[in-house]
Amino acid sequence: MLLLGSGLLMINLVGCNEDEEPCTDQTLEPLRLIVTDTDDNNLLDEDSDYELADFKLYYQDGSDWVELTVELDETSAELPFIESMEAAEESLEGNTEFQLVLAEDESVTFDFVITMSDTSGCDVYSYEATDTDGEDLEQPADGTPKPYIIKIDLETA
C-alpha cells in the first residue's frame, strides 16, 4: 500500500502545475514612424508644411517598390506619427527594406525587421529598425507607443 501511495505522489509531482500561468500570444504591432527633418522638427506636426497625403511608404519586393497604407496617429505625449500594419506584416514575410517618400522629392530608406519566436509556446515578437548605415533608429523617451524616429534631410534629399 505504501508503494502505491508513493506512485500516486510521484504522478502528482510530475504532472502539470495548475498554479502556473499560461503564456499569452503577443499582438503584432504596426511600424510606427515619427518623421523629422535634420533639425528635429516633426514633419507631421500641425505647424508643418506637410500633411499625411504627402507621405508614401513602400517596401521592396524583388526589384519593385510596393506602396503600403499609412495612417496618422499620436503618442500619449501628443507627438504625431504615421503607422502601417501592412509594413509589419510584410516584415514578417521577409520584406524588410522600406522607403519613406515625402512629396515625391525627398526619401529615406531603412530596414524594419520583425522576428517571431514561439519557443515558449506563445508568439513573441521582437522589432528592430535601422538606417542604411545599420544604426538603430531612435525612439522618443516620453509617451506611448514608442515610434521610431526617422530623419529626412530636406536640404540634400
C-alpha positions in Angstrom: 0.0 0.0 0.0 2.9 2.3 0.8 4.4 1.7 -2.7 1.1 2.5 -4.4 0.8 5.8 -2.3 4.3 6.7 -3.4 3.5 6.2 -7.0 0.4 8.5 -6.8 2.5 11.1 -5.1 5.1 10.9 -7.9 2.4 11.4 -10.6 1.1 14.5 -8.8 4.6 16.0 -8.6 5.4 15.3 -12.3 2.0 16.5 -13.5 1.1 19.9 -14.7 1.4 22.7 -12.2 -2.1 24.2 -12.1 -0.8 27.4 -10.5 1.4 28.2 -13.5 0.0 31.0 -15.7 -0.3 30.0 -19.3 1.5 32.4 -21.6 -0.4 34.7 -23.9 0.4 35.4 -27.6 1.7 38.9 -28.1 -0.1 41.1 -30.6 1.8 42.1 -33.8 2.5 45.9 -33.6 2.5 48.1 -36.7 5.5 50.0 -37.9 5.3 53.5 -36.3 7.4 56.4 -37.5 7.9 60.0 -36.3 9.2 61.8 -39.3 11.6 64.7 -38.6 13.9 66.9 -40.5 17.6 67.2 -39.5 16.7 70.0 -37.0 14.3 67.5 -35.2 11.1 69.3 -36.4 8.3 66.8 -36.6 7.1 66.9 -40.2 3.7 65.6 -39.2 3.1 68.4 -36.7 0.1 70.7 -37.5 2.6 73.6 -37.9 4.4 71.7 -40.7 4.1 72.4 -44.4 3.2 68.7 -45.0 0.2 66.5 -44.4 -0.4 62.8 -44.4 -1.1 62.6 -48.1 2.5 63.9 -48.7 4.0 60.7 -47.2 4.2 57.4 -49.1 5.6 54.2 -47.6 7.0 51.5 -49.8 8.6 48.1 -49.3 10.9 46.4 -51.7 9.6 43.2 -53.3 12.4 41.9 -55.5 13.2 44.9 -57.8 9.8 46.5 -57.3 8.7 49.1 -54.7 5.1 48.4 -53.5 3.1 51.1 -51.8 1.7 50.5 -48.3 -1.2 52.1 -46.4 -0.2 54.6 -43.7 -2.4 56.2 -41.0 -1.8 59.1 -38.8 -1.8 58.7 -35.0 -0.4 60.4 -31.9 1.5 59.3 -28.9 0.3 59.9 -25.4 2.8 62.8 -25.4 0.9 64.3 -28.4 3.7 63.5 -30.9 2.1 62.8 -34.3 3.4 59.7 -36.2 2.5 57.5 -39.1 1.9 53.8 -38.8 1.4 50.9 -41.1 0.2 47.4 -40.1 0.9 46.3 -43.7 4.6 47.1 -43.1 4.7 44.9 -40.1 3.0 42.0 -42.0 5.5 42.4 -44.9 8.4 42.4 -42.5 7.3 39.1 -41.0 7.1 37.8 -44.6 10.8 38.7 -45.1 10.4 42.0 -46.9 12.4 44.2 -44.6 13.6 47.1 -46.8 11.4 50.1 -46.7 11.4 53.6 -48.2 9.5 56.6 -47.0 8.9 59.2 -49.7 7.9 62.8 -48.9 6.1 64.8 -51.6 7.8 62.7 -54.3 11.1 64.7 -53.9 12.7 63.5 -50.7 13.1 60.0 -49.4 14.8 57.9 -46.9 15.4 54.1 -46.9 15.5 52.0 -43.8 15.2 48.4 -42.6 12.4 47.2 -40.3 12.8 43.6 -39.1 10.3 41.7 -37.1 11.1 38.3 -35.8 8.6 35.9 -34.2 9.5 33.2 -31.7 7.2 30.6 -30.3 9.7 28.7 -28.2 7.8 29.5 -25.1 4.6 28.1 -26.6 3.3 31.6 -27.4 4.1 34.1 -30.2 6.6 36.6 -29.1 7.7 39.4 -31.4 10.9 41.4 -31.5 11.3 44.6 -33.5 14.4 46.3 -35.0 14.6 49.4 -37.2 17.9 50.6 -38.7 19.1 53.2 -41.1 21.1 52.4 -44.2 24.3 52.5 -42.1 22.9 49.8 -39.8 22.5 52.3 -36.9 19.4 51.7 -34.7 16.6 54.3 -35.2 16.0 56.2 -32.0 12.7 56.3 -30.1 11.2 59.1 -28.0 11.8 59.0 -24.3 8.3 60.1 -23.4 4.8 58.8 -24.4 3.4 55.6 -25.7 3.6 53.9 -28.1 7.3 54.4 -28.9 7.5 55.1 -32.7 10.9 55.1 -34.4 12.3 58.5 -35.3 13.3 58.8 -38.9 15.1 61.9 -40.3 14.7 63.3 -43.8 17.4 65.7 -44.9 15.3 68.3 -46.7 18.4 70.1 -47.9 20.0 67.3 -49.8 17.3 64.7 -50.2 
